């Protein structure tokens, strides 16, 4: 141990030859610090706290302890070499290597922080994707009434699950749609089921975006007092992959279909003039006037245990 401390002190004072100071004391240890950081951080990048802690320890050890000791010893050996030999070329090359190495260590630390951040963003995206592709809707009967209740986002598989549910309950005559929307094709799929089975549609809390396509499919359409319908243009959102590429042509398909459901053209013009990042909540009087709903009902008429 005493010999080790003596060796450390000799390097710090520049007592070692420039050859030893550079190729024994500096480059191997620096190489270890620089190149060991990336695979280490990559192996633990899923744990942000641990990864950032390791990077912080690396910075303290590298920039406060090891690199200053290495650099100071090499620089002093360079000065001693200049005094003894007078040829500055080799000494200046080594000094430039030390400065470049110090810069490289800083870049490695910054790069490690960026890699951890990128990994955390990737994990966050994966979690969001799983949330969007995991069933976040619920289908149940409203009390003992012949009415289904669909709540949640209209995501992949909603139509298929609802169709199976309805097949097992042939007595269902209506469906409550309480949804903020979702995928356009799922809204159309639910609308197809509603049309084929001649169901009435209701909303107790609100039906927005793609949900309104399913709502308008109802034989009779009822809006609970206090609930809203929300409409806007279609849009293609690449982050959630709504399932269509040409929003204008898709709008025209549904515009014609809405007209076939008895919706006034003036209402449809307003719907498809509302930007995709906005929402239009028409008044009850307009909804009744333009044939979107047939009646405003008391929500208690569909209350009960589900």
Beta strands, then each sheet from edge to edge (+ up, - down):
strand 1: 137-141
strand 2: 147-152
strand 3: 174-178
strand 4: 200-203
strand 5: 207-208
strand 6: 221-224
strand 7: 229-230
strand 8: 295-297
sheet 1: 1+ 2- 3- 4- 6- 8-
sheet 2: 5+ 7+
end
